[in-house]
């Protein structure tokens, strides 16, 4: 039985007509006012949360103030239900023909105000990632290389807008936020940001200025900017905006306004970015191609189940007029044809190296299958087919892990430190493990030279690889790589986990 409760709350010492609030609650969870939901004036009383005299407060108003928290709650409920459902399916033997009707909640999309803040990436990019972070957050540290990887992958198709939200328990969060903005006056905002987020622990003002000096910044100008608190107001405005949006913790990212909380994976970000690009008629992750090709293959998309977790999304496809089956991303549909992305209105397939679109089939129309060309939003473009030689060369190349941090370095500084190579090598010793018949090398446990510190390395780190070459007692490619290349990747093992640094060495003035 649906029980409705009327409660009078007294403001002050007496209840008057204007001061009486009628709370209209429902034991069912989201109740509204009693009586007919369909009024003659068109107002839906079932959406009323409270009344204050003539003032009517609707559930929509209530929900708007806590939209993000309500989504987080809904997502948690979905994950609990999904885990329970998976267990039930496993107990039942998880028949392949099981159809899952449980769907995740739709991510909120907020309208963020645009301002003149600096953007990282292409200013005119069709997709903008608005990132709320604190420079002393370990979660933001983990997010940074993911964002850099996305910039590299999507090139001119995305841009990053950073918003400062230092947390109250981050002792130097406000200082670091202001410092990065101060560095922008010297054209080094992103350089300093990358270095701070590569070594978030124990960075105070002294260490901050030390890092700035190694990056060839004018530390006097930076220190003066910090002393004057030149950007305190800008940071406070970001904090106020976060409060208005209902953001509490960090990191929080909005992809064209679509909400993501926490340090998500590259795949999760890519799934949302790709959908945004597709909705704009642009091919995902293809900077050289502006449109998607409508596939001519005998594939009919009948339905889809789209999850916030791309690995759980499924598409019901009919291939070569055979009975329909469910497929997931990565599945092979036809020889040299794989499923790349699943959306509500279509799928993206990789047809011999070219991305193609298959639109959702509708009854009475075959416009989405072979030969159709009546969708102006997705015009034809020339595609390329990967040769067997290309595929072989890709499989023969060692693929390094995604970078943990991307660090810019000054060419003059690197070259000056390499002159001290003999002294620097004294801080490297043999490790216990062996590769290619030689011992791996590790950094000594004592205080390291600033050279290793600026490379992001710590005492005891085991030097594993530089680019695709092993580092061991018989061969250390680090010195030659830093001397002759502008982009170098180093892999170290720290406390049993790989840490990947990508260095961009730039000439002074770039």
N, C-alpha and C positions, 0 to 999 in steps of 0.2 A: 504494500500500500504506500502511495506517495503522500507523505505527511508534510504540510507546509506550516511554518512557524512564523508568527508575527511578533516582533519584539520592538518595544519602545526604549530608546536609549536617551537618557536625560543629559543635556549639556548644561553645566552650571548647577544651579540648585532647583530649577523648576523646568517643567516641560511646557513649552508654548507651541503654537502652531508652526512657527518658523524654525523652532529648534528641535522638533521631534523628527528623528530619523526612523523610518520604517524599514527594517531589514527583512528582506523576502528571501528566505532560504528554503532549500528543498532537501529532504533526506536522500533524494536521488543524486545529488551532487552539484547540479548546476541549475537550480530552480530559479523561478522568477515570480512575478506577482500573481496572486490568485485571480481566478476568473478566466474569461475567454482570452485565448492568445490572439485571436483575430478581432481587433476592435474596429469600430466604424471609422476611426480617424487614421487607420492604417498602421498604428503602432503595435508592435508585438510585445505584449506584456510578459511573455515568457523570457524575454531578454532583459528585464528590469532587475537590477541587483538591490537598489535602495531608493528611497524617496526622502528628500529634505524639503518639506513644504511643497512648493511647486517645482523644485529641482528634482529631476529624475536622473539617477545614475544607472547606466546600462552595464550589462556584463561586458560589452565590447570595450567600454571605457576602462573597466577594471582590468580586463585582459591585456589591453594595450600597454599598461604600465609594467606588466610582468611577462611580456610575450616571450622573451628569451628563456626565463626560468620555467615557464609552462612547457616550452618545447623540450628543455633539458629533462623535465619530469616525464614527459610523454616518451622521450627517447629511452629513458631508463626503464620505463614500464614495458616498452616494446622489446628491449634487450632481454628482460626477465622472461617475458612470454616466449620469445624466440628460443631461448635456451631450454625452457621447459618443453616447447614443441619439438625441438630437435631430439631431446631425450626420449619423448614419447615415440617419435618416428623411428629412432634407433631400436627401441624396445620392440616395436612392431616389425622390425626388419627393414625399415626405410625403403618400402617398395619404390622402384624407379618411377612408377606412374603416379606417385603422390602429388597432388596439386596443393600448394601452400597458398592460402588466402590471406594470411596474416601479413599486413603491410606496415612499413615504418611510417612515422609521422613526417609530414612535409616540412622541410627546413624553412624557417621564417626568412622573408626578404625585407630588409629595412631600407629606407630611403635616407642615405647619409648625405649631409650637406657637402657640397664641393667648395674648396677654398684654393688658395694659391700655394699650398705647401709643396715642397720639392717632391718629385716623383722619381722613383728608381725604375728605369726601363723606358719604354716609349710613351711619351706624354699622350699621344693620340691613340693608344692601344684600345681595342674594343672591350677588353676585360680588365677591371681594376681590382686588385686585392688590397683592401684596407685592413691594416694589421695593428691591433692594440697590444702593446708589449711593455715590459719593464726590463731594463738592461741587467738587472740582477736576478732574473728569473731563469732557473735551469730549464724550464719548459720552453722559454723563448730562445735559449741557446740551442736547444734541439731543433727548433723550428727554422732557425736562420739558414742552415745549409739546404733545407728543403725548399725554401723560398728562392735561394740562389739557383738551385737546380731547375726550378720552374722557369725562372728568367732565361736561363740558357736554353731550355727546351722550347719555349714558346716565342722567344726572340721578340719581335715587334707586336705580338698579340696580347701581351699582358704588361701591366705596370704595377708597382708597389707603392702604396701610400702608408707611411708609418705614423702611428699615433702613440703618444707617450702616456703610459698609465703606470707610473712607479707605485708599487704597493707599500703600504704603511710600514711593513716589517722589513723592507729593503733599505738598509741603512744609507747606502749611497745611490739609490735609484734616481732621486731627483737630480743629484749632481751629474750623474752620467747622462741623463736625458738632456740636461742643459749643455753639457760639454759637446755632445754630438751635434747639436744645433750650432754651437759656437764654431765647431770645426767647419761647418758649412760656409762660414764667411771666408774660409781659405780654400774652398773647393774640395774639402776632404771629408765631407760628412759621411759618405759610405765607407771610406777607408777606415776611419776611426770606429765606426759602428761595427764593421766586420771584426776588427781586432778586439774590441771590448767583448763581443759575443763569442769570441774564441777562448776567452780566459775570464769568465765572469767572477770567479772567486777572488775575494780580497783585493779588489781594485778600489783604492782610495785616491785622493787628489794627487798625492805624490806619484803613485804608480801611473795614474792617468797622464800626467804631464810627461813622465818618462816614456810612455808609449808614444805620445804625440811627438816627442823629440826624435824618436827613431823613425817616425813616419815623415820626417822633414817638415813638420809644422812649426810655425813661429809660436813657441810656448809662451812668450811674453804676451802676445796678443790673445792667446787662448786663456791664459790666467786672468788677464784684465777683464775679458768677457765674462768669465765665471764670477769674478769678484763683484762686478756690476749687476749680476743676476739679470743679464740682458734678456734671457729667454724664459724667465720664471713664469711670466704671464702666459706665454704660449703653451707651456707644459700644463699649467692650471686650466687653460681652456680645453685642452684635450681631456683632462681628468673630468671636467664638468660635462663634456659631451658624452663620455663613457657612462657617467651617472645617469644622464638623461635617457640613454639607450638601454639602461638596465644591465650594463656590464659590470661585473664584480671582480672576477679574477682574470688572469692572463695565461696564455695568449688567446685572443679572440680575433678571428679573421672574417671579413665579409667579402665574398667573391661577387662583384656587381651587386652587393647588398645581401647575398645569401649567407646565412650564418653558419660558421664552423667554430667550435670551441676546442681548445687544446692544440697540441702538436700533432696534427694529422699526417698521414703518409702522403708521399708524392702521388700515389694512385688515387687516393681520395680527392685530393685537390684537382688532379687531372680530370677525373670523372666529372666534376662540377664545371670546370673550365671548358671542357669539351662540349658539354651540353649548352653552355652559354654561347660558344662559338657557333654551334650548329643552329641554335635558335636565331642567330644573326645571319645565317646562310653562309658561314665560313667553315672551312675544313679544319678539324682539330689538329693541332701540332704539325701543321704543314705551312711554314711561312712562305714557301714559294708558290703555293696554290691558293687561290681566293675562293673557289667554289668546289662543291662536292659533285661527283659524278653519280647519276642515278643508275643503279646497277641493271644490267640486262640479263643477269643470271636467273635461272628458274628457282628463285627463292621467294616464298611468300611469308610475310610476317603476319601471324594471326592474332597474337596477343603478347603481353609482356608483364612481368612482375619486377618492378624497379625498387631496389633497396639502396639505403644510404651507404651500405657496404657493397661496392661494385662486385665483389666475388659472390654475392648472394643474389644478384639480379639474374633473371631468367627470361628468355624469349621463346615463345611457342612458334616454331617455324615449320612450314611445309616445303620440302625440297624435292624438286623434280616430280612434283605432283604426287608424292608419296604421302603416307599418313604423317600428321604433324607430331613433332616431338619437342621437348624442352631442351634448350641449349644455353650455355653460359659463356662468358667472355673467355677467349682462348681456345674454344672448341673448333675443330676442323669441320666445316660444313660440306665442302667439296675439295677435290684435290687442289692444293695450293690456295685454298680459300679459308680464312679463319674469321671468327667473330671477334670484333674489336671493342664495341661499345653497344650498350643496350639502353634505350630511352623509351618513354611512353609512346612516342609517335613514330619511332623508327629505330633501325639499327645501323651501325657502321661495320662494314666488312673489309678485310684486306684481301683483294683479289690480285694475286701475283705481284704484290708490291704497290698496288694502287688502292687508296681508300675509296669505297663506293657506298652509296646510301640505298637502303631498302626501306621504303615507307610502310607504315601500318596499313594492312589490307582492310578495305571496307566492303561490306556486302553489296553485290551488284556492280562492282567496279574492279577491273583488273589493271588499273592505272599504275599499281605499285610493282608490277612484275615485268618480265622481259619485254623490252622494246618501248616502254612508255617514256615520253619526254614532255609531259604537259605541266611540270612543276617549275615555274619560273624562278622560284627562290633558290633552287639548286641547279644552276645552269652547268652545261658540260665544260670540262677543261681537259687539256691534254694530260695524260698520265704516263708514268714510267714504270717499266717492269725490271725488277732486279735480276741481273744475270747470274748464272751459276758461279762465275768467277767472283762476283761481289759477295755472294753468300759465303763462299769458301773463305775469302779474305776476312770476313767478319768473324767467322767461327775460329779462325786461326789466331785472332787477336785477343790477348788477355784483357778482360774487362775488369777494371778496378772498381771497388765499392763506391757508392755515392759519397761525396766529400762531407766530412763532419763540419768543416769550416773553410771558407774561401777568404784568403788573406792577400791584400795588396802589399807589395814591397817596393821600395825605391831601388832602382838599378845602381845608383851611386853608392847607396848604403850596402847593398849585397856585394858589390865589387870590392869595396873597402874592407869588408869583413873577410872575404875570401883570401885577402892578402895575409890573413892570420891563420891560414888553414892548418899549419903545423901545430900551433897552440890549440886550435879548436879540436883537432884529432885526439889530443891528450885527454879530452873529456868523454871519449868513446872507448869502451872496453868490450871484450868478448863476452857473449852470452852463452847460455847453456845449450840451446837448441842448434841443430845443424841443418844446412840446406846446401845442395850441390857440393857436398863434401867439405864444407867450411862452416865455422861457427857464425851464427847471427851476431850482430853487434847491438850494444845497448848503451845508453847514456849513464854516466856515473851518478852516484847518489848525492854528491855534494852540490854546492851552488853552481848553477850553469851560467855560462857566458850569455850576455844579452842576445847573442846571435841565435841560440837555441830558443830562448824565451820568446823572441819575436816570431820565430817559426811555430810557436804554439806548443813546443815540446816541454816535457817535464822530466825531472830526475828519475831514472829507472826505466824510461821508455825504451822498448826494443825496436830498433830500426828494421823494418821489414822490406819495404820496396820503395823505389823511386821510379815513378812512371811504371814501366813494365819490367824493370830489372830488380833482382834481389840485391839486398845489401848484406854483405857478409865479410868475413875476415880476408877473403881473397879479392874482393871487389866492392868498392864504395862509390856508386855513381852519383851521390848527392852533389859533390863539388862540381863535377863537370856539367851536370844538369843545370845547376844554378848559374854557372858561368856562361853557358851558351844558349839557354832557352828562356823564353819569356813566360811560359806556362809550365809549371812543374807540379806533379802530384806525389806526395809522400805518404806512406802508410806506416804507422807505428802501432805496436801492441802495448796497451796500457791496462794493467790489472786484468789481463785475460781477454780484453775487448779491443778490436781494431779501431783506430782513430785515423781518419783520412783528412789530410790537409791539402788544399789546392792553392798554389801560390801564383799570383799574377804580378810579374816583375815589370814595372813601368819606368820609363825614363823620366827624370825630373821635369816637371812642367806639363806632363800629360794629364 
